[in-house]
Amino acid sequence: MLTDGDGLEVLAAEQCLELLATTRLGRIAVTIRAVPTIFPVDFRLVDGHVVFRAGGGGKLYKAAANKVVAFEVDEVDDAWKQGWSVVVVGTAREVKDHDTMESGLGGAPALWGPRTGSHLIAILPALVSGRRFTTST
């Protein structure tokens, strides 16, 4: 097991993608007028892409489409004894083949409004990194 300078387990890209597939809520970091902004999104991992919906007139769609973005997901147990964090960096692109991606989304609920997002956005990971921690106390 490889650890970083803080004693956290360094996860391989494959492990990170496996963890991404186990959860549904993530955060996408974009830049709006040179200011970092983070949006929570309901997402799915579809064919190696992080896929989520965004409204056409919304800030997220305008900030993410065809831009390099960061995406983060984590999970920690209630006692803070174990957990993990995964970060994906890549270019976000609007998906034109809705049938393929919609089938992968599996009827994902719209968490932030009625059928939030008429546009599908996919992030093709260029960089995937993650850490896992376990405490014995």
N, C-alpha and C positions, 0 to 999 in steps of 0.2 A: 504494500500500500504506500503510495506516494503522498507525502504531506507537505504543506507549505510552511513558511516561517512562523506561522501562528499555531501550527499543530493541526490544522484542518486537513481532512482528506481531500486530495485533488482528484476530481472525477474526470474520467475520459469522456470525449465527445459522445460516444455511444451511450454511456451511462446517463449523461445529461439528457439526451433525447428520450431515453426510456422514462426518466423522471418527468419530463415535460408531458409525455403521453398520459400520465396518471392524474393530472389536475386540469382545471378548466379556467381558473382566474389568474390573469397575469397583468403586468404593467408594461406599457410601451412608453419609451422616452423619445420625445421628438423636440425639435427646436422651433419655436414660434417667435419671429422677430428677434432672433439671437438670444432668446431666453429658453433654457431647458424647461420642458413641461412634461408631466407624466399623466397618462390616462389609464384607468383600469379597463381591461377588456376581457370579455368572454372569448376564449380561443379554443382551437383544436390543433393538434399536430396532424397534418394531412400530407402524406408522401414526403416527409422530411421538411415541410414548410410549416411555419407558424401562421395560422389563418384566423382572421377575425373580420367582423363586419364594421363598417364605418359609414356614417351618413354623408351624402354627397356635398351638402352645404356646410358641414361642420368643420370645426378647427382640426380635428384629428385627421380627417380625410385629406384636407389641404396640406397639413404638415407632414403626413406620412407618405403620400403617393410619390413614388420615384425618388425617395430620399433614403439615406443611410439612417437607420434607427437602432436603438437598443431595446431589448425586451427582457424582462426579468420575471422569474417565478420562484417562489420559495415555499417551504412548508416546515413548520416547527410543531412539535407535540406540545400539549397543554402544560407540561412540567418543564419545558425548555431543556430537556435532557438530550434530545436528538433532533436533527433537522438538516435541511439542505437548501442550497440556493443555486439557481442556474441562470446564466446570462447568455443571450443570443444577440449578436450584432450582425446586421445584414441590410440589404436594400429591400425596402417595402415596395411592392408593385401591385397595382390593381389586377385582379384576376378576371380575364375575359371569358374563360371557359367555366361558367357558373355551375354547370351540371356536375362536373368532376369534383369541384370543391364543395358544393352544397351537399353532395352525398357523403363526403367526409365530415362535414359539420354535424350531420346526423340530427338535424332539427334543433340545433343549439338554441336555448332560450335567449330572448333579448332581455338582458339584465337591467339595462339602463333606460328602457322606454319601449313603447309598442313597436316591435320588429325593428329595433334600432339598426340602422345601417342598410342602405340599399346597395352598397358597394362591398365587394369582398377584397380584402387586402391580404397578401401573402408575403411573408418575410422568408427569403431563402438564406439560411444561416451561412455566413462567411466565417464567423468565429463563434464557437460554443465553448463555454467554460463553466465550471461548477465546483462547489465545495460542499462537503458534508461534515457535520460535527456530531460527536457523541460525548456526553459527559458522564462521569462515573459517580458524581455526587448527587 
